Amino acid sequence: MYRRSNFIIVIMVMFFVGCSCNKPTEVILPTYDSRNVSRNASNSYSGTLCVGADGTVHVVWSDDATGQLKTYYACKTAGGSWSVAVNISGSTTNACSAPQIAIDQFGNLHVVWDELGSVPGSHAMYTNKPVGGSWVVPIDISSPTTVDGSLPQIGIDGTGKVYVIYDGGGGVLFFTIRELSELWSTPIEFQRPFGNPSLAVSNDGQMHVVYENNLHGIMYMHRTSAGAWDSAVDVSRMPAQYCSIADIEVDDAGNVYAAWTDRTASEVYFSKKVIGDTAWSQPLNVSSSSAGSWIPRVVVGSDYIVHFIWAEDIAPGYGDIFYKKELIDSSWTNVINISNTAGDSRISGFVIDGNNKLHVLWTEVPDNEVYYDIYPK
């Protein structure tokens, strides 16, 4: 009986050990916020986006998944899921940052970014993806004309011409145009000194630029479709304040809208120039908050309603993205928090599609992930 009991115990031990060895290892996958686009263990920053006529959302951002910041791209069809992110920087070993993306009326994608060269200074790099094709090898559109090519901004007109402005070094602003022949014009200087430029291009090829001058005012410049630049105009008209981080938009009728940060008071401002008016409207404090407000972005729908977002501090080191809109009668709606995250939400991209849906992109800190959302749902 004793021997029989030992035999049974041995059999039972062997059974349980065998079961334990054959049990598959449980894989615990990381959980992500559904709005997270980058979804990796590396650091992701400074994304921008555009939306095609078919509703596909295209996003680019900087990511150090390879150990060095590179420009990555992903897309999501209407109602679909995000594609696998791809590095579109090419074979460069240099750091790439501040990417900008735009789409033309044919559906071709165009991307520019700031690439740190092997010698001191940056280069404005460009690539494109034809409809149904692949990303082409990036080219330098700033050298050898300029010693620098940082902070490139991109816009496209109704014919498919691509317009880029950038800092050519020493606070000198340059522009270059990719003609329909796909050849780039020689970069031309058009303003100095400047900082933090933003570009909008109308369908007829007019260029609208805002930038920060050396007196910390927000200046506006306009280039006609015939190629003539108008004199710079002070849009902010706040000489006692430190104004920076401006954004600009132009609607289908040619009305122009500007937004900027008053860093002295930590508020965000708005002004517009309507067709037929000779001057910009009086600057309006849109945030009017006791908390710090920063980095405004403005877009306008086909219904001419103005949509305005900015980042606002919730607590030290943490903030969310807030939204208001200006209606046709020039009244403003109440403010809405549209990000509502536990981290620090830093705006990087804001566009409106043909159905007047808003698409927002931001970097979520401290996770350093790129987030996307659509509003209203």
C-alpha positions in Angstrom: 0.0 0.0 0.0 2.9 2.3 0.8 4.6 1.7 -2.5 1.3 2.1 -4.4 0.7 5.6 -2.7 4.2 6.7 -3.7 3.6 5.5 -7.3 0.4 7.5 -7.5 2.1 10.7 -6.1 4.9 10.4 -8.7 2.3 10.1 -11.5 0.4 13.2 -10.3 3.6 15.2 -10.0 4.6 14.3 -13.5 1.1 15.2 -14.8 1.2 18.7 -13.3 4.8 19.4 -14.3 3.9 18.3 -17.9 0.9 20.6 -17.9 3.0 23.5 -16.6 5.6 23.0 -19.3 3.1 22.9 -22.2 1.2 25.9 -21.1 1.8 28.8 -23.5 3.6 31.9 -22.1 1.1 34.7 -21.6 2.1 37.8 -23.6 1.0 41.0 -22.0 0.7 43.7 -24.7 1.0 47.4 -23.8 -2.3 49.2 -23.6 -2.7 52.5 -25.5 -5.1 55.4 -25.6 -7.2 54.9 -28.8 -6.0 58.3 -29.9 -2.3 57.3 -29.8 -0.9 57.2 -33.4 2.8 56.5 -32.7 2.4 53.7 -30.2 6.0 52.8 -29.5 8.6 52.8 -26.8 10.6 55.6 -28.5 10.1 59.3 -28.4 7.7 60.9 -30.9 7.3 64.6 -31.4 6.0 67.5 -33.5 3.5 65.9 -35.8 1.4 67.6 -38.5 -1.4 66.3 -40.7 -3.6 66.7 -43.7 -6.8 65.1 -44.9 -7.6 63.9 -48.5 -10.8 64.3 -50.3 -11.6 60.7 -49.6 -11.3 61.2 -45.9 -8.0 59.6 -45.4 -5.9 61.2 -42.7 -2.2 61.5 -43.3 0.2 62.2 -40.4 4.0 62.9 -40.2 6.1 63.3 -37.0 9.6 63.1 -35.7 10.6 59.8 -34.0 13.9 58.5 -32.5 13.0 54.8 -33.0 16.3 54.3 -34.8 18.3 56.1 -32.1 18.2 59.4 -34.1 15.2 61.6 -34.9 13.7 60.7 -38.3 10.6 61.7 -40.2 7.8 59.1 -40.0 4.5 58.7 -41.8 1.3 56.9 -41.2 -2.3 57.1 -42.6 -5.8 56.1 -41.7 -8.7 55.7 -44.1 -12.1 56.9 -43.1 -13.4 54.4 -40.6 -10.2 52.4 -40.8 -7.2 51.8 -38.6 -3.7 53.4 -38.7 -1.2 52.0 -41.1 2.2 50.8 -39.9 4.5 53.9 -39.5 7.3 54.2 -42.1 10.5 56.2 -42.1 10.4 58.6 -45.1 13.7 60.4 -44.3 15.7 58.1 -46.6 19.1 56.7 -45.7 20.3 59.8 -43.9 22.1 59.5 -40.6 21.3 63.1 -39.7 18.7 64.2 -37.2 15.3 65.2 -38.8 12.7 67.4 -37.1 9.7 69.7 -37.5 8.0 67.9 -40.5 5.1 69.5 -42.4 2.7 67.7 -44.7 0.3 68.9 -47.4 -1.9 67.3 -50.0 -2.7 68.6 -53.5 -6.0 68.4 -55.3 -4.9 65.2 -57.1 -4.2 63.4 -53.8 -0.3 63.6 -54.0 1.4 64.1 -50.7 4.2 66.6 -50.1 6.4 66.7 -47.0 9.2 69.0 -45.8 11.3 68.9 -42.7 14.4 70.4 -41.1 17.5 68.1 -41.3 20.7 68.8 -39.4 23.6 68.6 -41.8 27.0 67.1 -41.4 28.3 70.7 -41.3 26.8 73.4 -39.0 23.3 74.4 -40.0 20.1 72.8 -41.2 18.7 71.9 -44.6 15.1 72.1 -45.8 14.4 68.6 -47.1 11.5 67.6 -49.4 9.9 64.4 -50.5 6.6 63.5 -52.1 4.3 60.5 -52.6 2.3 60.3 -55.9 -1.1 58.7 -55.8 -0.6 55.0 -55.9 3.1 55.4 -55.8 5.9 55.3 -53.2 7.8 58.0 -51.4 10.6 59.4 -53.5 14.1 60.0 -52.4 14.3 63.2 -50.3 16.1 66.2 -51.8 17.6 69.3 -50.3 15.7 72.4 -51.5 17.7 75.0 -49.6 21.3 74.3 -50.5 23.6 75.5 -51.9 21.7 78.9 -52.2 21.5 79.4 -48.4 23.7 78.5 -45.5 20.7 77.2 -43.5 17.2 75.7 -44.2 15.4 75.5 -40.8 11.8 75.7 -39.9 10.4 74.9 -43.4 6.7 75.7 -43.9 4.6 74.3 -46.8 1.5 75.3 -48.8 -0.1 74.3 -52.1 -2.2 76.3 -54.5 -5.2 75.2 -56.6 -3.0 74.0 -59.5 -0.7 71.8 -57.5 2.3 74.2 -57.2 4.1 73.7 -53.9 5.4 76.7 -51.9 8.0 76.5 -49.1 9.4 79.2 -46.8 12.3 78.7 -44.4 14.9 80.4 -42.3 18.0 80.6 -44.5 20.3 81.6 -41.6 20.7 84.7 -39.5 17.0 85.4 -39.3 16.6 85.8 -43.1 13.4 84.4 -44.6 13.5 82.7 -48.0 10.9 81.1 -50.3 11.0 78.6 -53.2 8.3 77.2 -55.4 8.0 73.7 -57.0 6.5 74.4 -60.4 4.2 72.0 -62.3 7.3 70.9 -64.1 8.4 69.5 -60.7 11.4 71.7 -60.7 12.2 74.0 -57.8 12.9 77.7 -58.2 16.1 79.2 -56.8 15.4 80.3 -53.2 14.8 84.1 -52.9 15.2 86.2 -49.8 12.1 88.2 -48.9 12.3 89.3 -45.3 14.7 89.9 -42.4 14.9 89.7 -39.4 12.2 87.2 -38.4 11.4 84.2 -36.3 8.8 81.4 -36.1 7.2 81.8 -39.6 3.8 80.4 -40.7 2.5 80.1 -44.3 -0.9 79.9 -45.9 -1.4 79.7 -49.7 -4.6 80.6 -51.5 -6.0 78.6 -54.5 -4.8 81.4 -56.9 -1.2 81.2 -55.6 -1.2 84.2 -53.2 1.2 83.6 -50.3 0.3 84.8 -46.8 3.0 84.8 -44.1 3.2 85.8 -40.4 6.3 85.9 -38.4 7.8 87.4 -35.2 10.0 90.4 -35.8 13.0 91.5 -33.6 10.7 93.8 -31.6 8.5 90.8 -30.7 5.6 91.9 -32.8 3.6 89.6 -35.2 4.1 90.8 -38.7 2.2 89.9 -41.9 3.4 89.8 -45.4 1.5 89.1 -48.6 2.8 88.0 -52.1 0.4 88.5 -54.9 -0.3 85.8 -57.5 1.8 88.0 -59.9 4.8 87.7 -57.6 5.0 91.1 -55.9 5.5 91.3 -52.1 3.6 93.9 -50.1 5.2 95.8 -47.2 5.1 94.1 -43.8 2.2 95.0 -41.5 2.1 94.8 -37.7 -0.9 92.5 -37.0 -0.4 92.3 -33.2 -0.1 96.1 -32.5 1.0 95.3 -28.9 4.3 97.0 -28.6 4.6 96.5 -24.8 4.0 92.7 -25.1 6.2 89.8 -26.2 4.2 88.2 -29.1 5.3 84.9 -30.8 4.3 81.5 -32.1 1.9 82.8 -34.8 -0.4 80.9 -37.1 -2.1 82.0 -40.3 -5.0 80.7 -42.5 -6.7 81.9 -45.7 -10.3 80.9 -46.7 -11.7 80.2 -50.2 -12.9 83.8 -50.5 -9.4 85.3 -49.7 -10.1 86.4 -46.1 -7.0 86.0 -43.9 -6.9 85.0 -40.2 -4.0 85.2 -37.8 -3.4 83.8 -34.3 -0.5 84.3 -31.9 0.7 84.0 -28.3 1.2 87.0 -26.0 3.9 85.5 -23.9 3.9 88.5 -21.5 0.4 87.8 -20.3 0.2 84.1 -21.3 -2.9 84.7 -23.5 -3.7 83.8 -27.1 -5.0 86.4 -29.6 -6.8 86.5 -32.9 -7.2 89.0 -35.8 -8.6 88.8 -39.3 -8.5 90.8 -42.5 -11.7 90.5 -44.5 -11.7 91.1 -48.3 -12.5 94.7 -49.0 -11.0 95.9 -45.6 -7.8 97.9 -45.7 -6.7 96.9 -42.2 -6.7 94.0 -39.8 -9.3 93.8 -37.1 -8.5 94.8 -33.5 -6.6 91.9 -31.8 -9.0 89.8 -29.7 -8.0 87.9 -26.5 -9.6 84.5 -27.2 -8.4 82.7 -24.1 -9.1 85.3 -21.4 -8.0 82.9 -18.8 -6.1 83.1 -15.5 -4.1 80.0 -16.6 -1.3 80.1 -19.1 -2.5 79.9 -22.7 -0.1 79.0 -25.6 0.4 77.8 -29.2 -2.8 78.8 -30.9 -4.0 77.3 -34.2 -6.7 78.6 -36.5 -8.6 77.0 -39.4 -11.7 78.1 -41.3 -14.4 75.9 -42.8 -16.3 76.1 -46.1 -19.1 77.7 -44.1 -16.6 80.5 -43.0 -16.9 79.6 -39.3 -13.5 80.2 -37.6 -12.2 77.3 -35.4 -9.6 78.2 -32.8 -7.6 75.9 -30.5 -4.8 76.4 -28.0 -2.9 74.7 -25.2 -3.8 75.9 -21.7 -2.2 75.0 -18.3 -4.3 72.8 -16.0 -1.5 72.4 -13.4 2.2 73.1 -13.3 3.7 71.0 -16.1 0.3 69.8 -17.4 -2.1 71.2 -19.9 -5.0 70.3 -22.2 -6.2 71.6 -25.6 -9.1 74.0 -25.6 -11.4 75.0 -28.4 -13.7 77.9 -29.4 -15.2 79.0 -32.6 -16.3 82.4 -34.1 -19.7 82.2 -35.7 -20.9 84.1 -38.8 -22.2 86.9 -36.6 -18.7 87.3 -35.1 -19.8 86.0 -31.7 -17.7 83.4 -30.0 -18.9 80.1 -28.4 -17.9 79.0 -24.9 -14.6 77.2 -24.4 -14.4 73.4 -24.5 -11.6 71.1 -23.4 -11.2 68.7 -26.3 -8.2 66.6 -25.2 -8.8 65.7 -21.5 -5.7 63.7 -20.9 -3.7 63.0 -17.7 -0.5 64.3 -19.3 0.6 67.5 -20.9 -1.0 68.0 -24.4 1.2 70.0 -26.8 -0.5 71.1 -30.0 1.3 70.4 -33.3 -1.4 70.0 -36.0 -4.9 71.3 -36.8 -6.8 71.0 -40.1 -10.4 71.0 -41.3 -11.8 68.7 -43.9 -14.4 69.1 -46.7 -17.2 68.1 -44.3 -16.1 70.8 -41.7 -14.8 68.1 -39.3 -11.8 69.2 -37.2 -8.7 67.0 -37.0 -6.3 67.7 -34.2 -2.8 66.3 -33.6 -0.6 66.8 -30.5 2.3 65.4 -28.6 1.4 63.9 -25.2 4.1 64.4 -22.5 5.7 62.8 -20.5 4.9 59.7 -22.7 6.2 61.5 -25.8 3.6 59.9 -28.1 1.7 61.5 -31.0 -2.1 61.7 -30.4 -4.9 62.3 -33.0 -8.6 63.1 -32.6 -11.5 64.3 -34.6 -14.0 66.9 -33.4 -17.0 66.8 -33.2 -17.2 63.1 -33.0 
